[in-house]
Amino acid sequence: MRRVAWGITGGGQYLAESVKAMREVAARNRVCTFVSRAGEEVLRMYGLLDVLQEISRGGYLEEIFLESESGRSFPMTGRLMLGRFDMLLIAPATSNTVAKIACGISDTIVTNAAALAEKAEVPVLVLPTDLREVVTRAPYAVNREVCRGCEICPPQTACPQGAISGDDIRSIDLMLCDGCGTCLPLCSSGAIDAVRMNVRRRCIDLRNIEILRERGYVILESPEEIPEAVEGEVFKRNNMHGSE
């Protein structure tokens, strides 16, 4: 059984797939979850925040630490320096998180965890959101070209979070939406949906990923690789600085 520190950042791409993979990992290992402020917001938008309790069930080294509740010093990331974890997994890792780690910046709970893991030679696995060009699902939104601005809007009335607003063309406040989907079948015009987006790579993102690879970070290309990588030989401690 391995002790896994899991960092979640604010990327929608690969988020649901990473959660699914970590459910499999948690069935055989102990998982402690560290969530950045942006990660918390995006988890809520996709309706996945409460699912974390099925992965990190609350015992020692199986807690959920939210950056929004952890102060500015992120004391619980110090467990990485104390050798409490066998590895740190960051999935998904946004381009912003990858860039910060590449530049040595540690101002979020996840980038701080990465810095301490590297100092303590704890193996780090990173699943970047910008390694490949993909099509990903965005949170729910109102298609303004389809919305008819009904005088009585059933989705607006029924939304348990009060996230839908507007007297004419409606809109969804993603800071309130929790991705429950109550609104979907209630919109007679079918104006509410989860938008699909093409995610393209930037050259600078690829360079930052290569910087991490050169420093010994293990870069994954898909969430499907997570369970095997966590339990495989790839995480022997001597791999962390194998390129030096």
Salt bridges, closest charged atoms under 4 A:
GLU24 OE2 - ARG28 NH2 3.59
GLU40 OE2 - ARG44 NH2 3.33
GLU54 OE1 - ARG23 NH2 2.69
GLU62 OE2 - ARG57 NH2 3.39
GLU63 OE2 - ARG79 NH2 2.96
GLU67 OE2 - ARG37 NE 3.89
ASP86 OD1 - ARG3 NH2 3.02
ASP107 OD1 - LYS100 NZ 2.89
GLU118 OE2 - ARG215 NE 2.93
GLU121 OE2 - HIS241 NE2 3.91
GLU133 OE1 - ARG200 NH1 3.68
ASP205 OD1 - ARG202 NH2 2.86
GLU210 OE2 - ARG213 NE 3.14
GLU231 OE2 - ARG28 NE 2.78
GLU233 OE1 - LYS236 NZ 3.13
GLU244 OE2 - HIS241 ND1 2.82
